[in-house]
Amino acid sequence: MRLKNVVYLLFALTITQVVCAQTKISGTLKCGKSDPSYNIPVNDQPEHAYSIIKTKCTWTKPLEIEGAQSTDHEITGFANFHGARGQGRGDSVGTMSSGDKVFVSNQGAVTFGKNGTGAETGTWSFSGGTGKLKGLKGKGTYKGTFAADAVL
């Protein structure tokens, strides 16, 4: 399999806890081509490489926190791939309609199929915010899918 840089096409969040309340919310992100994006072969075994990306996203189904809706999101992350499977970590910054920022850390598993499509599942947690979102707490799970043309 040719190693691919991950392009997030659909990224759904389910938040299990926001601030100190037991509030469930969700949203859907659509992300474009990663820029920049790097693949670095490890050369210890076939198809082993590290991938580093930064991608900008828009919310097709915004999430709402403290009365503000999410407007855009930027994800920076890396993954350790062994063929069609990888483990990744990332950090992201989301902008809300109020102008406040939300900071999120995530980790998950990526799998590509034979036809080039892929999926990612994992966990995330808020790592802070600005304005009304300062001290934001919460965590949850996410799922994402990739189209077959998600190569750079």
N, C-alpha and C positions, 0 to 999 in steps of 0.2 A: 504494500500500500504506500502510495506517495503521501508524505506527511502534509497535513493541511493546517493552515492558520485558521483559527476558529472565528467565524462570523456569526454573531448571535442574531437569529432571525425572530425568534419568539422566546421570551424569557418571562415566565410567570412567577410572581412572588406570592407567597401566602404568609402573612405576618401573624404570629401567634400571640405576641404581646407588644403593645406600644405604650411608651412611657410607663406608668405603673398600673395601667388599666388592662383588663383582660379583653382587649378589643381586637377582633379579627378583621383584617382588611386585605385586599389583594389588588394587583395591577398587572399590566402586560406591557413589556418593552419590545420595541422593534429596533434592532441595531444594524448599522451599516458596516461597510468594509473596515477592517482594522487598519489604523494608520497612526503610528507605525506598527509594524509587525515583523517579527524575526523568528526564524527557525535555526537552531544551533545544533548540529549533529554531535552526539556524544562519542561515536565511533567505537564503543565497547561491544556492541551487538547490533545486528541489522535493525533498522527502523527505530532506533532509540534517539530521541532528540528533545530539546527544550524549546518551548514556544513562548514568546513574549508578545503581548498585544496591548493596544489601547484602542478603544472603539467608542463612538458617540451613539447614543440611543435616544429615541423619543418614546413617550408613553402613548400607546394606542388605547389603553384602558388605564387612565391615571389612578394613582392611589391617593388617598386623602389623609393628611395628618394635621392635627391642630387647626382644622378649618381651611388649610391650603392644599391645592392639588399639585401633584408632581408635573413638571413641564419637560425637563430633559435629564439625562443621566450619562455619565462618562465612566467607563469601566477600564481599569488597567489590571492586567493579570499575567500569570505565567502558568505553564503546564509542563509536566514531565510525561512524554509520550513513549510508549513501547508499542509500535505498530498502530493498531486501530483503537487502542485504549490509553487513557491518560488520567492523571490526577492533577487538578489545578487549584490555584489560590488566586484571589484577587481583592482589590479594594476599589471602591467606586464613590463618586460624589454625585448626588442628585440635587437638582435645583427645584424649589417649590415656587408656586405662583406668588407667594409672599416675598420671595427673594431669599428666604432662609435656605440653608444647605443642610443636607443629611449625608452622613458618612457611613458606608456599609463595607464590611469585610465578608468574604465568602470562601468556601472551599467545596469541591465536588469532584465527581467522576465524569469523564467524557468518553463516549464510545461512538465510533464511526462504523456504518454498515458497508457492505460490499458495493452498494450503489453510490456511495459518497455522502449520503445523508447521515446525520448524527444526532445525538441527544446528550444532554448534560443534566445531572441531578445533584443536589447538594444542600448545604445548610448555609445560612448567612446570619449576621448579627449587626445591629447598629453599633458603630464605634464613636458616635457623637453627632453633633450638629451645630448650627449657628442660630442666633436669635431665639425664637420661641422653641426651637428644637435642640437647644443646648442641653446636654445631659440626657438626650433621648436614649431610651433602653428598649430593647426588643430583639427577637430572633425568630427564625422560621426556616422554611424549606423553599427550594425553587426547582423548577423544571425548565429546560430550554430545548429547542430543536434547531437543526441546521439544515439548510437546503443542500442539494448535491453540488450546486455551483459555489459553495462557500470556500473557495480557494483563492489565494492571493498570489 
